[in-house]
Amino acid sequence: MSRPKLKLIPLGGLGEIGKNMMLLEYADDILVIDCGLMFPEEDMLGIDLVIPDLSYVVEKRDKIRGIVVTHGHEDHIGALPYLLPQINKVPIYSTKLTQGLIQVKLKERRIKEVADLKILEFGKEATLGKFKIELFPVCHSIPDAAGVIVTTPEGIVVHSGDFKVDYTPVNGNGTDLSRLAQLGAQGVLLLLSDSTYAELPGYTPSEQIVGASLENVIANAPGRVVVTTFSSLISRVQQVIDAAVKHERRVFIVGRSMSETVRMALDMGYLNAPEGILGRIDELKGMPNNRIVMVTTGSQGEPTSALVRMANRDHRHVHIQRGDTIVLSATPVPGNESLVNRTVDSLFKQGAQVMYDKLGQVHVHGHGSQEELKLLLNLVKPRFFVPIHGEYRHLSLHARLGEEIGIPAANIFVLEDGDVLELTAQQARINGKVGSGNVYVDGLSVGDSEGVVLRTRRMLSRDGIVVVIIAVNRQSGKLVGRPDIVTRGFVDTRESRDMMDESRELLAKTLDHGSGRIAEWGFINTKVKDTLEKFYYKKTKRRPMILPFMVKV
Amino acid sequence: MSRPKLKLIPLGGLGEIGKNMMLLEYADDILVIDCGLMFPEEDMLGIDLVIPDLSYVVEKRDKIRGIVVTHGHEDHIGALPYLLPQINKVPIYSTKLTQGLIQVKLKERRIKEVADLKILEFGKEATLGKFKIELFPVCHSIPDAAGVIVTTPEGIVVHSGDFKVDYTPVNGNGTDLSRLAQLGAQGVLLLLSDSTYAELPGYTPSEQIVGASLENVIANAPGRVVVTTFSSLISRVQQVIDAAVKHERRVFIVGRSMSETVRMALDMGYLNAPEGILGRIDELKGMPNNRIVMVTTGSQGEPTSALVRMANRDHRHVHIQRGDTIVLSATPVPGNESLVNRTVDSLFKQGAQVMYDKLGQVHVHGHGSQEELKLLLNLVKPRFFVPIHGEYRHLSLHARLGEEIGIPAANIFVLEDGDVLELTAQQARINGKVGSGNVYVDGLSVGDSEGVVLRTRRMLSRDGIVVVIIAVNRQSGKLVGRPDIVTRGFVDTRESRDMMDESRELLAKTLDHGSGRIAEWGFINTKVKDTLEKFYYKKTKRRPMILPFMVKV
């Protein structure tokens, strides 16, 4: 019998931004790293969430020895509620804050009982079958983020998690370069490294730069300041609090999700606020405007967020006033640009001054740019390199960086979800493919929207639908009366009454031609579609979906 | 009788990017400046184009003395085919290339006869009722672009067109700063100035920077080079030709729209190519790869463009090979980002190297940044200032720049489409509003999609449609058989057969309760909708559109 090989199987995050999930498999042991979701793209009409195809891992559920989660963002934890009920109860390792966020997520979905959550402190080891895992600190846009060191029978695998290098982080640790250098000296078999910002030359600036901008705004704003950011970006909230203390303003947290996160971060010690600096929303009244800073969500233009409600004069407590300064301390996630732009426009219309990424350095992102990626490659010096977390171009560009720092091209693998990379201490090659792809969550249903339903929605969204109802005598098979036509989303029915009448007339004539016993349904179906498609296209240059339906009476 | 006032009435381009159109009205004379279209946003499902509301100008058609067009981009000329058939034949002034592009546009729409196209050379004057107009050169991303000087009975109005300041333009003239300074010294009543890039600090770099990058790529690429850009960006094509000459490559123009523009630009003298440098596509075969440059469209990821066909291995003549270098010499227009990203991903997968905006300076845009906007304001020194061409935030930021260079805030007007600004030599104020907004072009129909149809498409796109067909006896008014249910875009009908059956059963029962003579249609309609909405939401958490239909038999 041949010696088992180490297998690396990405189930998500390679070829896309989001739904990160990676498997390491050796003989009878599987280790799962992250289990995230992805928010739908614009053409995924009506879809709520996207998760990885879990069929492979569910099929091999008896081999799973454990799950390790690098940090608490949705694209790393969001699919856990869909995975856990389908597998055996296994330990789920993470840092403390990550565990807190997983707990919240599982509670929301009411599936707490299947989870065996364990905290793994940085530098400590846990054994999961043939694998040993250790977490090391990385700097990212959420506290307590980690990378993973996996000791396997074939060698050491380093998984970067999502990371950047910030020598002056606002809270918590920076990326542990020493530990990585130490591993590099020891010899690393395989590096898996974050490619999200592989397009950007140079270094990602430190959070401190943003701190300075925010302080500048808070110091000089003539009236109230509203800072919006992601609720998980706790270091940003810390910077607002620090600046508010310095410039004698009080801080008001507005909105449910921001309040919850802040409360949890305070309780767990990830956020420090001096006594009395945080105010309740009912204390706002009567305070001078230039003593107020509000912190809230809505930096992505989410329609239900506090900021968007304020912008639309729809918030219960806070109305935008002339003299307010609003800071969007975030970059729009691709796809959200127009929502964000509309929000900014509304704020300007209400007389506010608005600061956002194009106008000044009020945000830095959480991923390393090219020089940081090269630094990591350089320290870890892996034999093999697989870029992870990115669309294909990010992975390709990251691969090129690997070549530039001296890894042979043959040792770099640009994989896609489902590819199986087999490794020994000496060799690596792609061998096979497992089921992978997008599984759509649409209301309560998981997975069934992929094909027909989604394509149909796309068609419906273009030129609407025409339903043709043809009543047929059950015995004689003859047409009863004229066909009925109902449309939705095709034309303005008030204005197009004549055309619709004409099409009914035409249809009645067409169907009557085959008079006597009406022909079989397949034939009628085609006939109706052809006739109407041509007629409507000629009249309107539109191509609605045409849906003939026979009623037997 | 009081002295007439000068009226400025923007019909498009203020509060949006696109469909630029401006009216100047004085007593019985109206001058129209530009008449453009806008491409639909993502939520305008099935809409082909958007044009300004023309009702005001059509109603006052007898007052129109002429139209002046600043340059040949779609957002400045694209609505002419919709306006011209609705008004009297009036002169349309423009520069030579702009005229050529208007001719092409009118020919496409078969409405050449209504246009009286006239060339107005820079510095020459034309009289249109009480207005005198003069064009001055501006630098923009198309040759022969102009701004307009309008002498009115109340003073001089300067309209910047779309402009940037480039001291080393690739072809044609730079922006005529001297003429503007001269006007400023003379005294300008009102400046209308392009706000598209009012968010960007600093100066827009010169086209020459791009020239250097392109030459660098063309000089060093190991194989073929494919440069994609907008077909109207003729200076970019010129730079490719120049670099190809220098580095002994031949240039192949690929794709219909790029070929047509290049031919026209060569004929009219806007593009210079030495004998023999341009090749026909059938000469490609047998040429060494490192002697080839192709120029084509597709920089926006347009599905039918040559580049996208190449990326998808779907082009008749050109297949991407390992060693090809593709340059996307353009920035994605907002809304096109994901199409562009997918194209870049495909190109990387085919083994090409891809250069695009994030990786290097392969494009500069055609609008002035903040320092250029301030330069213009500074030279023209207008009494009144109206920022034009931009969404609300661009206009607001541009207004702030106006204040910074010393124009009193009370003399700056952030207008929106339809606002009427009344001016005399001394005063200006907003007085009234005319009909304005988006008119949708959807197939052959113009305007009717605004309300119901578009909203319906949006609903259909979310959770699909359920059609319920209820057969009723014409005489007795009683239900005939069980209701029929057809769905599209709601659930996978194969997998949800049981649920659909159950809902039919439920409906039959519900309707039977009111047994005997079936109640009136309004009641049934509501009953059916309520019953199914609740049932389906419980079962699926989706809310399809429910469309009950009664067939009388």
Interface residues (C-beta under 8 A of the other chain):
Chain A: G15 E41 E42 L45 G46 E199 L200 P201 P334 G335 E337 S338 N341 V344 D345 S346 F348 K349 V354 K358 L359 E391 Y392 R393 S396 L397 D442 G443 L444 S445 D448 S449 G451 V452 V453 T456 R457 R458 M459 L460 S461 R462 D463 G464 I465 V467 I469 A471 V480 G481 D484 V486 R488 G489 F490 V491 D492 E495 K539 T540 K541 R542 M545 L547 F549 V551 K552 V553
Chain B: G15 E41 E42 L45 G46 E199 L200 P201 P334 G335 E337 S338 N341 V344 D345 S346 F348 K349 V354 K358 L359 E391 Y392 R393 S396 L397 D442 G443 L444 S445 D448 S449 G451 V452 V453 T456 R457 R458 M459 L460 S461 R462 D463 G464 I465 V467 I469 A471 V480 G481 D484 V486 R488 G489 F490 V491 D492 E495 K539 T540 K541 R542 M545 L547 F549 V551 K552 V553
